[in-house]
């Protein structure tokens, strides 16, 4: 994902992203904040027993964000403050690469605390694989020439979403279609809705 952002043209940062109300620059700013959160969490160990797993980490609702949440608005203001796309690229690469190194060094069994939850580092990072894969799809939603998420990430994110749903998406669907339809990033076609069967009535799975 850092490589995909690094390859974007300056004008791409002013294009819409797959997140309602956010331009690409707003999404990249959010990714910087996410990377900071990963760094903070991985150095916040606790001896408490885990209260959540990679799946129960998520609060699931059926209401897609409207883009008017105060924290979302703050992200937009922060993104505008960067002014130059090169500054956003640099900050994401700097903090994102540090988060990646911290993840590689982390003991997957170490317990960490975040948002009043206790998870193992391994579960916490698995939750972020899902989040960042979805956000990679958001990043390239209106940029057909941009680098897509790796196949391994897409497959892992789909498996996680199916575990959260307690059901599988049609085997004929691509991982991208399963993730986009499953999380409300696009509406299913009539044919897709028929393929989903009973699962259609439980979608979207909006993760927060």
Secondary structure as the mmCIF struct_conf table of DSSP 4:
data_model
#
loop_
_struct_conf.conf_type_id
_struct_conf.id
_struct_conf.beg_label_comp_id
_struct_conf.beg_label_asym_id
_struct_conf.beg_label_seq_id
_struct_conf.end_label_comp_id
_struct_conf.end_label_asym_id
_struct_conf.end_label_seq_id
HELX_RH_AL_P HELX_RH_AL_P1 UNK A 2 UNK A 6
TURN_TY1_P TURN_TY1_P1 UNK A 7 UNK A 7
HELX_RH_3T_P HELX_RH_3T_P1 UNK A 10 UNK A 14
BEND BEND1 UNK A 15 UNK A 15
STRN STRN1 UNK A 16 UNK A 16
BEND BEND2 UNK A 18 UNK A 19
TURN_TY1_P TURN_TY1_P2 UNK A 20 UNK A 21
STRN STRN2 UNK A 23 UNK A 23
HELX_RH_AL_P HELX_RH_AL_P2 UNK A 24 UNK A 42
TURN_TY1_P TURN_TY1_P3 UNK A 43 UNK A 43
STRN STRN3 UNK A 45 UNK A 45
BEND BEND3 UNK A 48 UNK A 48
HELX_LH_PP_P HELX_LH_PP_P1 UNK A 49 UNK A 50
TURN_TY1_P TURN_TY1_P4 UNK A 54 UNK A 57
BEND BEND4 UNK A 58 UNK A 58
STRN STRN4 UNK A 60 UNK A 61
BEND BEND5 UNK A 62 UNK A 62
BEND BEND6 UNK A 67 UNK A 67
HELX_RH_AL_P HELX_RH_AL_P3 UNK A 70 UNK A 82
BEND BEND7 UNK A 84 UNK A 84
HELX_RH_AL_P HELX_RH_AL_P4 UNK A 85 UNK A 105
BEND BEND8 UNK A 106 UNK A 106
TURN_TY1_P TURN_TY1_P5 UNK A 108 UNK A 109
STRN STRN5 UNK A 111 UNK A 114
TURN_TY1_P TURN_TY1_P6 UNK A 115 UNK A 116
STRN STRN6 UNK A 117 UNK A 120
HELX_RH_AL_P HELX_RH_AL_P5 UNK A 121 UNK A 139
TURN_TY1_P TURN_TY1_P7 UNK A 140 UNK A 142
TURN_TY1_P TURN_TY1_P8 UNK A 144 UNK A 145
BEND BEND9 UNK A 146 UNK A 146
HELX_LH_PP_P HELX_LH_PP_P2 UNK A 147 UNK A 150
HELX_RH_AL_P HELX_RH_AL_P6 UNK A 151 UNK A 165
TURN_TY1_P TURN_TY1_P9 UNK A 166 UNK A 166
BEND BEND10 UNK A 167 UNK A 167
HELX_LH_PP_P HELX_LH_PP_P3 UNK A 168 UNK A 170
TURN_TY1_P TURN_TY1_P10 UNK A 171 UNK A 172
BEND BEND11 UNK A 173 UNK A 173
HELX_RH_AL_P HELX_RH_AL_P7 UNK A 175 UNK A 182
TURN_TY1_P TURN_TY1_P11 UNK A 183 UNK A 184
BEND BEND12 UNK A 185 UNK A 186
HELX_LH_PP_P HELX_LH_PP_P4 UNK A 187 UNK A 189
HELX_RH_AL_P HELX_RH_AL_P8 UNK A 190 UNK A 196
HELX_RH_3T_P HELX_RH_3T_P2 UNK A 197 UNK A 202
STRN STRN7 UNK A 206 UNK A 207
#
